[in-house]
Amino acid sequence: MTVELKPNNIAEEFAPTYKKIAAKLRAQVADGSFAPGALLPSRRDLAKQFGVDVNTVQRSIKLLLDDGLLRADGWRGTFVADHVSGSKNSGLSTISPTIARTKRSNIGVIANVVPRALLTDRDVVWPEIILNAFEQALSHISDISIDFLNRAAIFDHGPTRSTFQLRRLLGRGSDAVVVIFPGLDEIAEIAAMCEAASTPLVLITPSYHVPMLVPRVTYDNVHDGYLAASHMIRRGYTNIAYFSTLEADWTHDRLEGIRQAVKASSPAVTLTVSECELHGPMLSDQQTSIAYAAAPMFLEALTPNFGVVAVNDNTAVGLLRAASERNMAVGRDFGLISFDDQPMARENGLTSLRPPLGGMGEKAAELVMQALTGATLPMQVVLQSHILPRASSMPVAKNRD
């Protein structure tokens, strides 16, 4: 008998199959179909139940292992974790002020929060949004204090390393530490320092590509790419074009999600990938300028009924400026969607995916409270972005009116 994978919402409707299976298994754990400690059917049996191949099931199981919902026991099989009981709620209600602790707890937090008067790059506000949500989530707990150390550059120097501020926090006796957007090159040292001090650590990072197993909250750029392309396909675009001038792990992930959506589409959709003179990290204005310079050649190749997926809002705005100079209008001559939902997206009527910044702060607060009780934390909690539909991705039929 094949189990039907009915979506519960729009995000699930366009989710990859392996994530739909993971959601179904999670629901079966929550409703008691698989009790704590229960042995799951074999990968082969699950594949038959869901009507998919074994590799797809394996990816689903890996998600749940990473979340700590399941545990693997060598040749014996995969089991529901013993600590699971009932439905999991990722909201603030899971943070209880009556959690069993024997003393007041001090949580150290490190982030790169640049004073607003000095901001030149809008992306820099992300850590502040996360930090605000983290603090708000813990604000009702009377015996918690937060010790924040900023690694932002106030003068002409670059940001201080998180490890420098971490030494100060550990010296002050922090009972747990949260690091927001650490450099990938310093995570191993951060983890080693916290382990040596027997201090629980939670990372908040926008990248899957953390080089070691450390409890972390992140979001899924592959899924974001899948959602973006699926949105354009659903709007009737039969040709998808990817436009990027940036080179990073997260850009590769977004493109992979786009490829998955195109591959899964029926009827068939074509994909054109345009990665023009790729550059590494840079400020928003630089990203927009480089995209503007690369856009004319990209636009020249566009044919009717193209839905463009730009790698981020800055790149999309550069493309819009170049299109305007060629008397091409987004929503009429082509569709456009991008990522990050910065203020410029709203200002330009640009459909964009909003990352779960507040949710990342809230989830980190939940995890750090669990850590203070001695609970074992999942190695990775993955949150999802949300599409904010605007005029730039109008359905094709309306574009022709």
CORHU-V563553 format. One record per helix or strand. SS is the DSSP state (helix for helix, strand for strand). FROM is the first residue (numbers start at 1). TO is the last residue. Records with the same first field share a line. If there is no record, write none. Layout:
# CORHU-V563553
SS = FROM-TO / FROM-TO
This chain:
# CORHU-V563553
helix = 10-13 / 17-30 / 43-50 / 54-67 / 74-76 / 92-94 / 116-118 / 122-138 / 162-171 / 184-196 / 221-234 / 249-264 / 284-300 / 313-325 / 343-347 / 357-372 / 391-393 / 396-399
strand = 39-39 / 70-72 / 78-80 / 105-111 / 144-150 / 176-180 / 200-204 / 216-219 / 239-246 / 270-279 / 306-310 / 330-330 / 334-339 / 351-354 / 380-383 / 386-388
